[in-house]
Amino acid sequence: MLLTLPASFLVWARVYFYGAVGTALATAFFASPAKAFLVKKLNARAGTTGPLKRTHSQESLASKEPVLGLPAEPQKDFEELVSEVKNEMEARQRKGSVKRAETVPMPQAKAM
């Protein structure tokens, strides 16, 4: 019922279009000079004199990992991951909980 346009307008009319009117009023209020007044009041309340200044984190200045969540040497980390998985698989094979899979040779592509 709410997916048809006339039914949607009927529902919004019954609640006096509060969502659309509220959004329009809030947008108009924050686009007006009242925004500067509010910012000034918030700064006075917080005890700051102006807008906050951006600072660099100590980790990025010292070139410590991770910067933006990325490792400095992804290839090294990948090789470490592969070796850990190999070691774990070998340990499980020695315990007997996992059997070594036999490899099957890849089929050769026919020449055209």
QUITA-V730038 format. One record per residue. PHI is phi as a letter, one per 40 degrees, with the letter a starting at -180 (* if undefined). OMEGA is omega in degrees with one decimal (999 if undefined). Layout:
BEGIN
phi-><PHI;PHI>
omega-><OMEGA;OMEGA>
END
This chain:
BEGIN
phi-><*;c;c;c;c;c;c;c;c;c;c;c;c;c;b;f;f;c;c;c;c;c;c;c;c;c;c;c;c;c;c;c;c;c;c;c;c;c;c;c;c;c;c;c;c;c;g;b;c;a;c;c;c;c;b;c;c;c;c;c;c;c;f;c;c;c;c;f;g;b;c;c;b;c;c;c;c;c;c;c;c;c;c;c;c;c;c;c;c;c;c;c;c;c;c;g;c;b;c;c;c;c;c;b;c;c;c;c;c;c;c;c>
omega-><-176.9;-177.8;175.8;-176.3;179.3;179.6;177.8;177.8;178.9;179.5;179.2;179.0;180.0;175.9;174.1;176.2;-174.9;-179.0;-178.9;-179.5;179.3;178.0;179.5;179.1;179.5;178.3;179.1;-179.1;-177.7;174.9;-178.0;176.6;178.8;179.1;179.1;177.7;179.3;179.3;179.6;179.4;178.8;177.7;178.1;179.9;-178.9;179.2;176.5;-177.5;-177.8;179.5;179.2;179.5;179.1;176.1;177.5;178.5;-179.2;179.7;-178.4;178.2;-178.3;-179.5;176.7;176.8;-19.6;173.5;-175.9;176.9;-179.0;178.1;-179.4;-179.6;-176.4;-180.0;179.5;178.9;179.0;179.0;177.1;178.0;-179.6;-179.5;176.9;179.3;178.1;179.2;178.8;179.4;178.5;178.2;178.6;177.7;178.3;177.9;-178.9;-179.3;178.4;177.9;-179.8;179.5;176.9;179.9;178.6;-180.0;179.7;177.3;179.7;177.5;178.7;178.3;-178.7;999>
END
